[in-house]
Amino acid sequence: MTELNKTLKVSKWYFGGLASAGAACVTHPLDLLKVHLQTQQEGNSSIIKLTMNIIKKQGILALYNGLSASLLRQLTYSTVRFGVYEVGKQTIESPGNPAPFYKKFFLAAFSGACGGIVGTPGDLINVRMQNDIKLPKANRRNYTWAGNGLLRIYKDEGIKTLFNGCTTATARAVLMTMGQLSFYDQIKLSLIKTEYFIDNTTTHFFSSLLAGAIATTMTQPLDVLKTRAMNAKPGEYKNFMHLVLYTAKMGPLGFFKGYVPAFVRLAPQTILTFLFLENLRLNFGFFPPS
């Protein structure tokens, strides 16, 4: 099979979830550090100091607290958003005739909304498990794994609690998916149209790096609000506006708390996700009907 033929292959709907789960296994410690920074109201701990404190108190494996929840989140949230986007894109495109950017942009928004809703319970468990180490021992939830967390929340707090932060999580997912998927596709297509790039790992790397930067900038304010909402005690925030105003007390930069670790996490997460996805596509994808 020639390289030209291989580039015509498209992904199966579930490839995005598998690729995202693989990337999460590598970047989980960075995600944990981001959550810790976002949930602190006072102080300004550096990433290095925060990392050393976690390792000193709990050991190096504590950097992987909540990994099962992170995988649950990716296998729900990312499988749905990538799946809806991929199926939709294959519907509006034909071989050699890519859809215009605006169609992929709105398709990504819809895909992100679907993924955000489905992935909220996994996201909530992920935030709680990662942040547990910061709580006094008497107040820690001590979920043993993601399934245990889901069951305990359902029994002790009700099914409604599993969707705490769903509004912000879904809004963030919409922006994240627009920033990652639609921009990745468009950047990759633009690069390949030049004489300097072809459909290979180098192109995939640069396209995903730029898409990661765009997605981080678009989503960081909502990411901070989502993390705080999911980690909040019952009744801590009266409504979404109360949460916004409380965060605003720290000034405009309060909405960008954890931006550096967010980008440091999201850049490799985005890069690895698309590198894994492209390899799955090239090796296990299929040729669309003409």
KAVEN-V288118 format. One record per backbone hydrogen bond with DSSP energy under -1.0 kcal/mol. NH is the residue of the N-H (numbers start at 0). CO is the residue of the C=O. If there is no record, write none. Layout:
BEGIN
NH_CO, NH_CO
END
This chain:
BEGIN
5_1, 6_2, 7_4, 8_5, 9_285, 14_11, 17_13, 18_14, 19_15, 20_16, 21_17, 22_18, 23_19, 24_20, 26_22, 27_23, 30_26, 31_27, 32_28, 33_29, 34_30, 35_31, 36_32, 37_33, 38_34, 49_45, 50_46, 51_47, 52_48, 53_49, 54_50, 55_51, 56_52, 57_53, 58_54, 61_58, 62_59, 63_60, 64_61, 66_63, 69_65, 70_66, 71_67, 72_68, 73_69, 74_70, 76_72, 78_73, 79_75, 80_76, 81_77, 82_78, 83_79, 84_80, 85_81, 86_82, 87_83, 88_84, 89_85, 90_86, 91_87, 92_88, 93_96, 96_93, 103_99, 104_100, 105_101, 106_102, 107_103, 108_104, 109_105, 110_106, 111_107, 112_108, 113_109, 114_110, 115_111, 116_112, 117_113, 118_114, 122_118, 123_119, 124_120, 125_121, 126_122, 127_123, 128_124, 129_125, 130_126, 133_130, 134_131, 138_135, 148_144, 149_145, 150_146, 151_147, 152_148, 153_149, 154_150, 155_151, 156_152, 157_152, 160_157, 162_159, 163_160, 165_162, 168_164, 169_165, 170_166, 171_167, 172_168, 173_169, 174_170, 175_171, 176_172, 177_173, 178_174, 179_175, 180_176, 181_176, 182_177, 183_179, 184_180, 185_181, 186_182, 187_183, 188_184, 189_185, 190_186, 191_187, 192_188, 193_190, 199_197, 203_199, 204_200, 205_201, 206_202, 207_203, 208_204, 209_205, 210_206, 211_207, 212_208, 213_209, 214_210, 215_211, 216_212, 217_213, 218_214, 219_215, 222_218, 223_219, 224_220, 225_221, 226_222, 227_223, 228_224, 229_225, 230_226, 235_232, 242_238, 243_239, 244_240, 245_241, 246_242, 247_243, 249_246, 250_247, 253_250, 254_251, 255_252, 256_253, 258_255, 261_257, 262_258, 263_259, 264_260, 265_261, 266_262, 268_264, 269_265, 270_266, 271_267, 272_268, 273_269, 274_270, 275_271, 276_272, 277_273, 278_274, 279_275, 280_276, 281_277, 282_278, 283_279, 284_280, 285_9
END
